[in-house]
Amino acid sequence: MVRRKGIKPRSKSFDRKNDAEKWARDLEAEIDRCAYLPDTKPAETLTLSKLMTRYLAEVTPTKRGAAVETTRIRAMLKRDIMHRTLALLTSADLCAYRDERLKAVAAATVVREINTISHALDTAMKDWGIYLPMNPCKLVRRPAVSRGRDRRLEGDEEQRLMAACERGRITWLKPMVVLAIETGMRRGELLSMRWDEIDLDRRVVHLPITKNGSSRDVPLSSVAVATLKGLHDGPDRHPDVVFSVSPNAVRLAWERLRTRAGLRDMNFHDLRHEGVSRLFEKGFDVMEVSAISGHKTLSMLKRYTHLRAEDLALRLG
């Protein structure tokens, strides 16, 4: 054990006395050279598995995507890399983990997993008093993620989609599809709409909490207002929320709908692409569309905006 005034006592066990004495001499010399020597013992004993478990219990519940991240971390805890202590964890270990995972899952999934580990390490270093010389995740090259989807409704696909809604037995599905296109709102935002936050006279719906953590007011087109009035005055109206269904119910209903419409390659989120693109086609500028859609950066807005070249040609004259 090495003690110095103003420095936390340090101890370490050895099989041979000579090794212990050498460690003590080296440590004392290091302390004499430095005003402060960080305590590396927590990082030497804490495994990545224990760190991620604490992160899952303390940090993940504070996030809006807590359910998804919980599932991700629980799956990650089964990986061999989780047995590494933080002191021995290197960028080479993480690169090997990246390459192995790329054989089984998409690049975007691997990027999210490495970013989760990186944030857990940053949290440990900044908030939990665990010393590491640096975060090894910062040295790991992330795999290239495929471009964002550019799927839009073409030709008679919108008519086919609405006709398939009419043939189905789920009464709320067509209004949800119409509102997704007219407002460009996300599925979760549509499901969170409450009647007391909708002003049909002003043609505005207030979203107190969105995916990016901020609130916003979404203007309603005449079609969206008519759709909401139909739901409000309908026999199945819920007293509080507009759509009293779960995300999983929407997912299952959409899968059946796109099969009936012959649009198996279309996702529900593609309707947001369609809605945002139509706003640009109507002449709204970037700031106006950003206020409606909730995108905070131009780079993210561009991912969800796919204008038809022929429409732009018409505007050129």
C-alpha positions in Angstrom: 0.0 0.0 0.0 1.2 3.5 -0.9 0.2 6.5 1.1 0.9 10.2 0.3 -0.7 13.2 1.9 -3.6 14.6 -0.1 -3.7 11.5 -2.3 -6.1 8.6 -1.9 -4.2 5.5 -0.7 -3.4 3.0 -3.4 -3.0 -0.8 -2.9 -2.3 -3.8 -5.1 -1.5 -7.4 -4.4 1.4 -9.4 -5.9 2.7 -12.9 -5.7 6.3 -11.8 -5.1 7.6 -9.2 -2.7 10.1 -7.9 -5.3 7.3 -7.1 -7.7 5.3 -5.4 -4.9 8.3 -3.2 -3.9 9.0 -2.3 -7.5 5.3 -1.3 -8.0 5.4 0.8 -4.9 8.7 2.6 -5.9 7.3 3.4 -9.4 4.0 4.6 -8.0 5.7 6.8 -5.4 8.0 8.3 -8.1 4.9 8.9 -10.3 3.1 10.7 -7.4 6.2 12.8 -6.8 6.2 13.9 -10.4 2.5 14.6 -10.7 0.3 16.8 -8.5 -2.6 14.4 -9.1 -2.5 10.7 -10.0 -5.9 9.4 -11.0 -7.3 6.3 -9.4 -7.4 3.6 -12.1 -8.6 0.8 -9.8 -12.3 1.2 -10.6 -11.6 0.8 -14.3 -9.4 -2.3 -13.5 -12.2 -4.1 -11.7 -15.4 -2.8 -13.5 -16.4 -4.9 -16.5 -18.2 -3.5 -19.5 -21.2 -5.7 -18.6 -21.5 -4.1 -15.2 -21.1 -0.6 -16.7 -23.9 -1.3 -19.2 -26.1 -2.7 -16.6 -25.8 0.4 -14.4 -26.3 2.6 -17.5 -29.5 0.6 -18.3 -30.8 1.2 -14.8 -29.9 4.8 -14.4 -29.6 6.5 -17.8 -31.8 4.6 -20.2 -35.1 5.2 -18.4 -34.6 9.0 -18.8 -34.7 8.7 -22.6 -37.7 8.9 -24.9 -36.6 5.8 -26.7 -36.1 3.9 -23.4 -38.0 0.8 -24.5 -35.9 0.3 -27.7 -32.6 1.0 -26.0 -33.5 -1.4 -23.2 -34.0 -4.2 -25.7 -30.7 -3.3 -27.5 -28.6 -3.3 -24.3 -30.1 -6.5 -23.0 -29.1 -8.2 -26.3 -25.6 -6.6 -26.1 -25.0 -7.9 -22.6 -24.8 -11.4 -24.1 -21.8 -10.6 -26.2 -18.3 -11.7 -25.3 -16.9 -8.2 -25.3 -19.0 -7.4 -22.2 -16.5 -9.5 -20.0 -13.7 -7.0 -20.7 -12.8 -4.7 -17.9 -12.8 -1.0 -18.8 -9.0 -0.7 -18.3 -8.4 -3.5 -20.8 -11.0 -2.4 -23.3 -9.3 -1.2 -26.5 -10.4 0.1 -29.9 -9.2 -3.2 -31.4 -11.7 -5.0 -29.2 -14.5 -2.7 -30.4 -13.4 -3.1 -34.0 -13.5 -6.8 -33.7 -17.0 -6.5 -32.2 -18.1 -4.3 -35.0 -16.8 -6.6 -37.7 -18.5 -9.6 -36.1 -21.8 -7.9 -35.7 -21.8 -6.7 -39.3 -22.0 -10.4 -40.3 -25.4 -10.6 -38.7 -27.1 -7.2 -38.6 -27.3 -4.0 -40.6 -24.6 -1.3 -40.4 -27.1 1.1 -38.8 -27.7 -1.4 -35.9 -23.9 -1.7 -35.3 -23.5 2.1 -35.3 -26.3 2.4 -32.7 -24.7 -0.3 -30.5 -21.2 1.3 -30.6 -22.7 4.7 -29.9 -24.5 3.3 -26.9 -21.3 1.9 -25.5 -19.6 5.2 -26.2 -22.2 7.2 -24.3 -22.0 4.8 -21.4 -18.2 5.2 -21.2 -18.6 9.0 -21.4 -21.1 8.9 -18.6 -18.8 6.8 -16.5 -15.9 9.2 -17.0 -17.9 12.4 -16.5 -20.5 11.5 -13.9 -19.4 8.4 -12.1 -15.8 9.1 -11.3 -14.3 6.3 -13.3 -11.0 7.3 -14.8 -10.0 6.2 -18.4 -7.3 7.8 -20.4 -9.8 8.2 -23.2 -12.9 6.7 -24.7 -11.8 3.9 -27.0 -15.0 4.2 -29.0 -13.8 7.6 -30.3 -11.1 5.7 -32.3 -13.5 3.2 -33.9 -14.5 3.8 -37.5 -18.3 3.5 -37.9 -19.6 1.4 -40.8 -21.2 3.3 -43.6 -25.0 3.5 -43.3 -27.1 3.2 -46.4 -28.8 6.3 -47.7 -32.2 7.2 -46.3 -35.3 5.9 -48.1 -36.7 7.9 -51.0 -40.0 6.0 -51.4 -42.9 8.2 -52.4 -46.4 7.6 -53.7 -46.3 7.3 -57.5 -49.0 7.0 -60.1 -52.2 5.6 -58.7 -50.6 4.3 -55.5 -52.4 6.8 -53.3 -55.8 5.8 -54.8 -54.9 2.1 -54.3 -53.9 2.8 -50.7 -57.2 4.5 -49.9 -59.3 1.9 -51.7 -57.5 -0.8 -49.6 -58.4 1.2 -46.5 -62.1 1.2 -47.6 -62.1 -2.6 -48.1 -60.6 -3.2 -44.6 -62.6 -3.5 -41.4 -60.4 -1.1 -39.3 -62.2 2.3 -39.3 -59.4 4.3 -37.9 -56.8 3.3 -40.4 -57.8 5.5 -43.3 -58.0 8.7 -41.2 -54.5 7.9 -39.8 -53.1 7.4 -43.3 -54.7 10.7 -44.5 -53.4 12.6 -41.5 -49.9 11.1 -41.9 -49.8 12.4 -45.5 -51.4 15.8 -44.8 -49.4 16.7 -41.7 -46.1 14.8 -42.2 -46.4 13.7 -38.5 -44.6 10.6 -37.2 -46.6 7.6 -36.2 -45.9 8.2 -32.5 -47.1 11.8 -32.8 -50.3 10.8 -34.5 -51.0 8.3 -31.6 -50.2 11.0 -29.0 -52.8 13.5 -30.3 -55.3 14.5 -27.8 -58.6 16.3 -28.4 -57.9 19.0 -25.9 -54.7 19.9 -27.8 -56.4 20.3 -31.1 -58.0 23.6 -32.2 -60.1 23.0 -35.3 -61.1 26.6 -35.6 -57.5 27.8 -35.7 -56.5 24.6 -37.6 -53.6 23.7 -35.3 -52.7 20.6 -33.3 -50.2 21.1 -30.4 -47.7 18.3 -29.8 -46.2 18.9 -26.3 -43.6 16.1 -26.7 -42.0 15.0 -29.9 -39.2 12.6 -30.9 -36.5 15.3 -30.6 -37.7 16.3 -27.1 -39.3 19.7 -28.1 -42.9 20.7 -28.5 -44.4 22.1 -31.7 -47.6 23.3 -33.3 -48.6 21.6 -36.5 -50.9 23.5 -39.0 -53.8 21.5 -40.5 -54.9 21.5 -44.1 -58.5 21.6 -44.9 -58.4 17.9 -45.7 -56.8 17.2 -42.3 -59.4 19.4 -40.5 -62.3 17.5 -42.3 -60.7 14.2 -41.3 -60.4 15.2 -37.6 -64.0 16.5 -37.6 -65.2 13.2 -38.9 -63.4 11.4 -36.1 -64.6 13.9 -33.5 -68.2 13.5 -34.5 -68.0 9.7 -35.1 -69.6 7.1 -33.0 -66.3 5.5 -31.9 -64.7 8.8 -30.6 -62.5 8.3 -27.6 -63.0 11.1 -25.0 -59.3 11.9 -24.7 -57.1 10.7 -27.6 -57.7 10.8 -31.3 -56.4 7.2 -31.9 -56.9 4.8 -29.0 -54.7 2.1 -30.5 -51.2 0.8 -29.7 -48.1 1.2 -32.0 -48.1 -2.6 -32.5 -51.8 -2.5 -33.7 -50.8 0.2 -36.2 -47.9 -1.9 -37.4 -50.0 -5.0 -37.9 -52.8 -3.1 -39.6 -50.4 -1.4 -41.9 -48.8 -4.7 -43.0 -52.2 -6.0 -44.0 -53.1 -2.8 -45.7 -50.0 -2.6 -47.9 -50.5 -6.2 -48.9 -54.1 -5.5 -50.0 -52.9 -2.4 -51.9 -50.0 -4.2 -53.6 -47.5 -1.9 -52.0 -45.4 -4.3 -49.9 -42.2 -2.1 -50.3 -43.8 0.9 -48.6 -43.4 1.6 -44.9 -45.8 3.7 -42.8 -42.9 6.2 -42.2 -42.8 6.7 -46.0 -46.0 8.7 -45.6 -44.0 11.3 -43.7 -41.6 11.5 -46.6 -44.5 12.1 -48.9 -46.1 14.7 -46.6 -42.8 16.7 -46.2 -42.0 16.6 -49.9 -45.5 17.8 -50.8 -44.9 20.9 -48.5 -41.9 21.9 -50.6 -43.9 21.3 -53.8 -46.6 23.7 -52.5 -43.9 26.4 -52.3 -43.0 26.4 -48.6 -39.4 27.3 -47.8 -37.0 25.4 -45.6 -37.8 27.2 -42.4 -41.5 26.9 -42.8 -41.3 23.1 -43.6 -38.9 22.7 -40.6 -41.4 24.3 -38.3 -44.2 22.0 -39.5 -42.2 18.8 -39.6 -40.1 19.3 -36.5 -36.7 18.7 -38.2 -34.0 20.7 -36.4 -31.2 20.4 -39.0 -31.2 20.8 -42.8 -29.3 17.6 -43.2 -32.1 15.6 -41.5 -34.7 17.5 -43.4 -33.0 16.6 -46.7 -33.2 12.9 -45.8 -37.0 13.1 -45.6 -37.4 15.3 -48.6 -37.5 13.9 -52.1 -38.7 16.3 -54.8 -39.7 15.1 -58.2 -37.5 16.5 -61.0 -40.5 16.9 -63.3 -42.3 19.0 -60.8 -39.3 21.3 -60.3 -39.0 21.6 -64.1 -42.6 22.9 -64.3 -41.8 25.6 -61.7 -38.7 26.6 -63.8 -41.1 27.5 -66.7 
